[in-house]
Amino acid sequence: MQFSFDLISDLHVETWPNFDWSGQATSPFCVVAGDIAKDRTVVLETLQHLSQCYRMVFYIDGNDEHKYYMTDLGESYRELSNNIEKMKNVVYLQENVVVLNGVAILATNGWWGFDLDPEIDSKQTRLWWTQQLKHGSGDAQSVEDLSRTDAAYLIRSVQRLQRHSDVRKIVIVTHTVPNRDLISHDISLDGNYKFNCMGNKLMELVRHQDTERKIHTWCFGHYHNSVDRVIDNIRYINNCRGRGDTEYKHPVYFPKRIEVD
């Protein structure tokens, strides 16, 4: 049986005049791959609005949702989870696998370990990130720790789903980029410290657990150019809106309908 959903991400709602998704849905379900907004209230209001446009919204957080909570990411996750738990028709996918029509939707933020490109110095990348975004060294360590935790979660989950007879296909959703080859062509990132903060190199280990070849699609955000590419029989898809106050944006923006057969 065919399963479809709309993919959207990186709405960065506070950088646009308004956000109205009424009449935009092309599927009963929606996957949101993070970076709705920095303001937690705006995040929740946007999810509430999307829940009125779809039968069900499946959401994973981006780094922007934790912008003002970096000193205690654990508490940030608990608060976000508790708030979404009260919402009707919205499912927070962190540590929460959903199976519909034989398709498992598995998600985590992903974060980054400051080492996506081995030719770019990871220590200098960490220093650049803390100075550029005015974070402390403890914040950088928290992000790096989460990148390992998130990768380990996906590895374990994909391993378990190999043995799950009700799961024919797997859709993975991360906020950050899961494979550096997906953005290696971008000359604006080439050799730039920012490249090392775009994705988690440990995600490459996840597909090695897919012995039954169940992973069908990998959705992601964080990178503000569109991607739709097949690598090793996995379709990698990005449909970011981007920041309205930068050149990396899509002023005309629609959901991308993804079909899993």
The 8 nearest C-alpha neighbors of each residue, nearest first, counted from 0:
[[1, 260, 2, 100, 101, 259, 102, 3],
 [0, 2, 260, 259, 3, 258, 100, 101],
 [3, 1, 259, 258, 260, 0, 100, 4],
 [4, 2, 258, 257, 259, 26, 1, 256],
 [3, 5, 28, 26, 29, 257, 256, 6],
 [4, 6, 256, 29, 255, 254, 26, 30],
 [7, 5, 30, 255, 254, 29, 31, 256],
 [8, 6, 31, 238, 254, 239, 30, 32],
 [7, 9, 32, 239, 31, 10, 33, 220],
 [10, 8, 34, 239, 11, 241, 240, 35],
 [9, 11, 35, 12, 240, 8, 241, 34],
 [12, 10, 36, 35, 9, 242, 13, 14],
 [11, 13, 10, 14, 36, 15, 35, 18],
 [12, 14, 15, 11, 36, 16, 37, 41],
 [15, 13, 243, 12, 11, 242, 244, 16],
 [14, 16, 243, 17, 12, 13, 18, 11],
 [17, 15, 14, 18, 13, 12, 243, 19],
 [18, 16, 15, 19, 12, 13, 14, 20],
 [17, 19, 20, 12, 16, 15, 45, 10],
 [18, 20, 21, 17, 48, 23, 22, 49],
 [19, 21, 23, 22, 18, 49, 52, 24],
 [20, 22, 23, 19, 52, 24, 49, 51],
 [21, 23, 24, 20, 52, 25, 19, 53],
 [24, 22, 20, 21, 25, 253, 254, 52],
 [25, 23, 26, 22, 52, 53, 254, 5],
 [24, 26, 23, 5, 256, 27, 254, 4],
 [27, 25, 4, 28, 24, 5, 3, 256],
 [26, 28, 54, 53, 4, 55, 29, 25],
 [29, 27, 4, 55, 26, 53, 54, 56],
 [28, 30, 5, 56, 4, 6, 57, 31],
 [29, 31, 57, 6, 58, 56, 5, 32],
 [32, 30, 58, 7, 8, 33, 6, 57],
 [33, 31, 8, 174, 59, 220, 219, 58],
 [32, 34, 61, 60, 59, 174, 8, 35],
 [35, 33, 61, 9, 63, 36, 11, 64],
 [34, 36, 10, 11, 9, 33, 42, 12],
 [37, 35, 11, 34, 12, 38, 42, 64],
 [36, 38, 63, 64, 66, 39, 65, 35],
 [37, 39, 41, 40, 36, 42, 64, 13],
 [40, 38, 42, 41, 37, 43, 64, 36],
 [41, 39, 43, 42, 38, 44, 45, 37],
 [40, 42, 44, 38, 39, 43, 45, 36],
 [43, 41, 39, 45, 40, 44, 36, 35],
 [42, 44, 46, 40, 45, 41, 47, 39],
 [45, 43, 41, 47, 46, 42, 40, 48],
 [46, 44, 48, 42, 47, 43, 41, 49],
 [45, 47, 49, 43, 48, 44, 50, 42],
 [48, 46, 44, 50, 45, 49, 43, 51],
 [47, 49, 45, 46, 51, 50, 44, 52],
 [50, 48, 52, 46, 51, 47, 45, 53],
 [51, 49, 47, 53, 48, 52, 88, 56],
 [50, 52, 49, 48, 53, 47, 54, 88],
 [51, 53, 49, 50, 21, 24, 48, 20],
 [54, 52, 55, 27, 50, 28, 51, 49],
 [53, 55, 27, 28, 88, 50, 56, 52],
 [56, 54, 88, 28, 53, 89, 50, 29],
 [55, 57, 89, 29, 28, 50, 30, 90],
 [58, 56, 30, 90, 29, 89, 91, 31],
 [59, 57, 31, 91, 92, 30, 90, 56],
 [60, 58, 32, 33, 92, 91, 107, 93],
 [59, 61, 33, 108, 64, 34, 58, 32],
 [62, 60, 33, 34, 174, 63, 64, 108],
 [61, 63, 64, 65, 34, 66, 60, 110],
 [64, 62, 37, 66, 34, 65, 61, 36],
 [63, 65, 37, 62, 66, 61, 36, 34],
 [64, 66, 68, 63, 62, 67, 69, 75],
 [67, 65, 63, 68, 64, 37, 69, 62],
 [68, 66, 65, 69, 37, 64, 70, 38],
 [69, 67, 65, 70, 66, 71, 75, 72],
 [68, 70, 71, 72, 67, 138, 65, 66],
 [69, 71, 68, 138, 72, 137, 67, 141],
 [72, 70, 69, 73, 74, 68, 75, 138],
 [71, 73, 75, 69, 74, 68, 76, 70],
 [72, 74, 76, 75, 71, 77, 78, 70],
 [73, 75, 77, 72, 76, 71, 78, 68],
 [76, 74, 72, 78, 73, 77, 68, 79],
 [75, 77, 79, 73, 74, 78, 80, 72],
 [78, 76, 74, 80, 75, 79, 81, 73],
 [77, 79, 81, 75, 80, 76, 74, 82],
 [80, 78, 76, 82, 77, 81, 75, 83],
 [79, 81, 77, 83, 78, 82, 76, 84],
 [82, 80, 78, 84, 79, 83, 77, 85],
 [81, 83, 79, 84, 80, 85, 78, 86],
 [84, 82, 86, 80, 85, 81, 79, 91],
 [83, 85, 81, 82, 86, 80, 90, 91],
 [86, 84, 83, 82, 87, 81, 89, 80],
 [87, 85, 83, 84, 89, 88, 47, 82],
 [86, 88, 89, 85, 50, 84, 47, 90],
 [89, 87, 55, 50, 56, 54, 86, 90],
 [90, 88, 56, 87, 55, 86, 57, 50],
 [91, 89, 57, 92, 56, 58, 88, 83],
 [92, 90, 58, 93, 59, 57, 89, 83],
 [91, 93, 95, 59, 106, 58, 90, 94],
 [92, 94, 95, 107, 91, 106, 59, 108],
 [95, 93, 92, 96, 107, 106, 152, 105],
 [94, 96, 92, 93, 97, 91, 105, 106],
 [97, 95, 105, 104, 92, 94, 103, 98],
 [96, 98, 104, 103, 95, 99, 105, 92],
 [99, 97, 103, 102, 101, 104, 96, 100],
 [100, 98, 102, 101, 103, 97, 2, 104],
 [101, 99, 102, 0, 2, 98, 1, 166],
 [100, 102, 166, 167, 99, 165, 98, 168],
 [101, 103, 168, 99, 98, 100, 169, 166],
 [102, 104, 98, 169, 97, 170, 166, 105],
 [105, 103, 170, 97, 96, 171, 169, 98],
 [104, 106, 171, 96, 172, 170, 103, 97],
 [107, 105, 172, 171, 173, 92, 93, 59],
 [106, 108, 173, 93, 109, 149, 59, 172],
 [107, 109, 174, 173, 110, 60, 61, 59],
 [108, 110, 149, 146, 175, 107, 173, 199],
 [111, 109, 146, 108, 175, 199, 142, 198],
 [112, 110, 199, 198, 146, 196, 113, 143],
 [111, 113, 143, 114, 146, 199, 115, 142],
 [114, 112, 195, 121, 196, 111, 124, 115],
 [115, 113, 121, 195, 112, 116, 117, 200],
 [116, 114, 195, 200, 199, 198, 113, 117],
 [115, 117, 118, 114, 119, 195, 194, 179],
 [118, 116, 119, 114, 115, 120, 121, 195],
 [117, 119, 116, 120, 190, 114, 121, 115],
 [120, 118, 117, 116, 121, 190, 192, 114],
 [119, 121, 123, 122, 124, 118, 117, 114],
 [120, 122, 124, 114, 113, 123, 119, 125],
 [123, 121, 125, 124, 120, 126, 113, 114],
 [122, 124, 126, 125, 120, 121, 127, 192],
 [123, 125, 121, 127, 192, 122, 126, 113],
 [124, 126, 128, 122, 123, 127, 113, 121],
 [125, 127, 123, 129, 124, 128, 130, 122],
 [126, 128, 124, 130, 125, 129, 131, 123],
 [129, 127, 131, 125, 126, 130, 132, 124],
 [128, 130, 134, 133, 126, 132, 127, 131],
 [131, 129, 133, 127, 128, 132, 126, 134],
 [130, 132, 128, 129, 133, 127, 134, 126],
 [131, 133, 129, 130, 134, 128, 127, 135],
 [134, 132, 130, 129, 131, 135, 128, 127],
 [135, 133, 129, 132, 138, 130, 136, 139],
 [136, 134, 138, 137, 129, 139, 133, 130],
 [135, 137, 139, 138, 140, 129, 134, 126],
 [136, 138, 140, 135, 139, 141, 70, 134],
 [139, 137, 141, 135, 136, 140, 69, 70],
 [138, 140, 136, 142, 137, 141, 143, 125],
 [139, 141, 143, 137, 138, 142, 144, 136],
 [142, 140, 138, 144, 139, 143, 145, 137],
 [143, 141, 145, 139, 140, 144, 146, 138],
 [142, 144, 112, 140, 146, 145, 141, 111],
 [145, 143, 141, 147, 146, 142, 140, 148],
 [144, 146, 148, 142, 147, 143, 149, 141],
 [145, 147, 110, 143, 111, 149, 144, 109],
 [146, 148, 150, 145, 144, 149, 151, 143],
 [147, 149, 145, 151, 150, 146, 152, 144],
 [150, 148, 152, 146, 109, 151, 147, 145],
 [149, 151, 147, 153, 152, 148, 202, 201],
 [150, 152, 154, 148, 149, 153, 147, 155],
 [153, 151, 149, 155, 150, 154, 156, 148],
 [154, 152, 156, 150, 155, 151, 157, 205],
 [153, 155, 205, 151, 157, 152, 156, 150],
 [156, 154, 158, 152, 153, 157, 151, 159],
 [155, 157, 153, 159, 158, 154, 152, 160],
 [158, 156, 160, 154, 159, 155, 153, 208],
 [157, 159, 155, 156, 161, 160, 208, 154],
 [160, 158, 156, 161, 157, 162, 155, 163],
 [159, 161, 163, 157, 162, 158, 156, 166],
 [162, 160, 159, 158, 163, 211, 157, 209],
 [161, 163, 160, 159, 164, 158, 166, 211],
 [164, 162, 160, 165, 166, 161, 159, 167],
 [163, 165, 166, 162, 167, 161, 160, 101],
 [166, 164, 163, 101, 167, 102, 98, 100],
 [167, 165, 101, 164, 163, 102, 168, 103],
 [168, 166, 101, 102, 213, 165, 169, 164],
 [167, 169, 213, 102, 166, 214, 215, 103],
 [168, 170, 214, 103, 213, 102, 215, 104],
 [171, 169, 104, 216, 217, 215, 103, 214],
 [172, 170, 217, 105, 106, 104, 218, 169],
 [173, 171, 106, 218, 219, 217, 105, 107],
 [174, 172, 219, 108, 107, 175, 106, 109],
 [173, 175, 220, 108, 219, 32, 61, 33],
 [176, 174, 198, 221, 173, 109, 220, 110],
 [175, 177, 198, 178, 197, 219, 199, 220],
 [178, 176, 202, 198, 199, 175, 203, 179],
 [179, 177, 180, 181, 176, 203, 200, 202],
 [178, 180, 181, 182, 183, 115, 177, 176],
 [179, 181, 183, 178, 182, 184, 177, 230],
 [180, 182, 179, 178, 183, 226, 184, 176],
 [183, 181, 184, 180, 185, 179, 178, 222],
 [182, 184, 180, 185, 181, 179, 189, 188],
 [185, 183, 182, 186, 181, 180, 189, 188],
 [186, 184, 187, 183, 188, 182, 189, 181],
 [185, 187, 189, 188, 184, 183, 190, 182],
 [188, 186, 185, 189, 191, 190, 184, 194],
 [189, 187, 191, 186, 194, 185, 190, 193],
 [188, 190, 186, 191, 187, 185, 183, 194],
 [189, 191, 188, 119, 192, 194, 118, 186],
 [192, 190, 188, 193, 189, 194, 119, 187],
 [193, 191, 124, 194, 195, 190, 119, 127],
 [192, 194, 196, 191, 195, 188, 197, 124],
 [195, 193, 197, 192, 196, 188, 191, 115],
 [196, 194, 115, 113, 114, 193, 197, 192],
 [197, 195, 193, 194, 113, 111, 198, 192],
 [198, 196, 194, 195, 176, 175, 193, 221],
 [197, 199, 176, 175, 111, 196, 177, 115],
 [198, 200, 111, 201, 202, 177, 112, 115],
 [199, 201, 115, 202, 203, 198, 178, 177],
 [202, 200, 203, 199, 204, 150, 147, 205],
 [203, 201, 204, 205, 200, 177, 150, 199],
 [202, 204, 201, 205, 200, 206, 178, 177],
 [205, 203, 202, 207, 201, 206, 154, 208],
 [206, 204, 154, 202, 207, 203, 208, 153],
 [205, 207, 209, 208, 204, 203, 214, 202],
 [206, 208, 205, 204, 209, 210, 203, 154],
 [209, 207, 206, 205, 158, 210, 157, 154],
 [210, 208, 206, 212, 207, 211, 213, 157],
 [209, 211, 212, 208, 207, 161, 213, 158],
 [212, 210, 213, 209, 161, 214, 208, 162],
 [213, 211, 209, 210, 214, 215, 168, 161],
 [212, 214, 168, 211, 169, 215, 167, 209],
 [215, 213, 169, 212, 168, 216, 170, 233],
 [216, 214, 233, 169, 168, 170, 213, 234],
 [215, 217, 234, 170, 233, 235, 214, 171],
 [216, 218, 171, 235, 172, 170, 234, 236],
 [219, 217, 172, 236, 235, 237, 171, 173],
 [218, 220, 173, 174, 237, 172, 32, 175],
 [219, 221, 174, 222, 237, 32, 175, 8],
 [222, 220, 175, 174, 223, 9, 197, 176],
 [223, 221, 220, 224, 197, 176, 239, 175],
 [224, 222, 241, 239, 247, 221, 248, 225],
 [225, 223, 222, 226, 239, 247, 237, 248],
 [224, 226, 237, 238, 239, 223, 227, 236],
 [225, 227, 237, 236, 228, 224, 235, 238],
 [228, 226, 236, 235, 237, 225, 234, 229],
 [227, 229, 235, 234, 226, 230, 236, 181],
 [228, 230, 234, 233, 232, 235, 231, 227],
 [229, 231, 233, 232, 228, 234, 235, 181],
 [230, 232, 233, 229, 234, 206, 212, 228],
 [233, 231, 230, 229, 234, 215, 214, 212],
 [234, 232, 229, 215, 230, 216, 231, 235],
 [233, 235, 229, 216, 228, 217, 236, 215],
 [236, 234, 217, 228, 227, 218, 216, 229],
 [237, 235, 227, 218, 226, 217, 234, 219],
 [236, 238, 226, 219, 225, 220, 218, 239],
 [239, 237, 225, 7, 8, 6, 255, 240],
 [240, 238, 8, 9, 223, 241, 220, 237],
 [239, 241, 249, 10, 9, 248, 252, 8],
 [242, 240, 248, 223, 9, 239, 247, 10],
 [243, 241, 244, 248, 11, 245, 14, 247],
 [242, 244, 14, 15, 245, 248, 241, 250],
 [243, 245, 242, 14, 246, 15, 248, 247],
 [246, 244, 247, 242, 243, 248, 241, 14],
 [245, 247, 248, 244, 243, 242, 241, 249],
 [248, 246, 245, 223, 241, 242, 224, 249],
 [247, 249, 241, 242, 240, 246, 243, 250],
 [248, 250, 240, 251, 252, 241, 247, 239],
 [251, 249, 252, 248, 243, 240, 241, 15],
 [252, 250, 249, 253, 240, 248, 254, 241],
 [251, 253, 249, 250, 240, 254, 239, 238],
 [252, 254, 255, 251, 23, 7, 240, 238],
 [255, 253, 5, 7, 6, 256, 252, 24],
 [256, 254, 6, 5, 257, 253, 238, 7],
 [255, 257, 5, 4, 254, 6, 258, 25],
 [258, 256, 4, 3, 5, 255, 259, 6],
 [257, 259, 3, 2, 260, 256, 4, 1],
 [258, 260, 2, 1, 3, 257, 215, 168],
 [259, 1, 258, 2, 0, 168, 3, 215]]
